[in-house]
């Protein structure tokens, strides 16, 4: 998994996040951590770039 991660090309904000106490159902097995990652990492990394694209199109 980590080797695959190293090969990924990302424009910004690439992070490897482990959910140590989960299997295939991360949102149900670690809901607080999952929600925290989505809101505080993913949303924060993408919101500004999405808003800039939208402002540029208008």
C-alpha positions in Angstrom: 0.0 0.0 0.0 2.7 2.5 0.9 4.6 1.8 -2.3 1.5 2.5 -4.3 1.0 5.7 -2.4 4.6 6.8 -3.2 3.8 6.3 -7.0 0.7 8.5 -6.9 1.1 12.0 -8.4 -0.9 14.7 -6.6 -1.1 18.4 -7.3 -1.4 19.2 -3.6 -2.0 17.8 -0.2 -1.2 14.1 -0.7 -1.3 12.3 2.7 -1.2 8.7 3.8 -3.7 8.2 6.5 -4.0 4.9 8.5 -7.2 3.8 10.1 -5.6 1.2 12.5 -8.9 0.0 13.9 -10.8 -0.5 10.7 -11.2 -3.1 8.0 -13.4 -2.5 4.9 -16.0 -0.2 6.6 -14.0 2.7 7.8 -17.0 5.1 8.1 -18.7 2.7 10.4 -15.7 1.4 12.3 -14.0 4.7 13.1 -16.6 7.3 12.4 -15.1 10.1 14.4 -11.6 9.8 12.8 -13.2 9.4 9.3 -15.3 12.5 9.7 -12.3 14.4 11.1 -10.2 13.5 8.1 -12.9 14.4 5.6 -13.7 17.7 7.2 -10.3 18.9 8.4 -8.0 17.5 5.7 -9.9 16.7 2.5 -12.4 19.6 2.6 -9.7 22.1 3.7 -7.4 21.0 0.9 -10.0 21.1 -1.9 -12.4 23.9 -0.9 -10.1 26.8 -1.9 -9.2 25.3 -5.3 -12.8 24.6 -6.1 -13.9 28.1 -5.2 -11.0 29.6 -7.3 -12.2 27.6 -10.3 -15.8 28.7 -9.8 -14.8 32.3 -9.5 -12.6 32.0 -12.7 -15.6 30.6 -14.7 -17.9 33.5 -13.9 
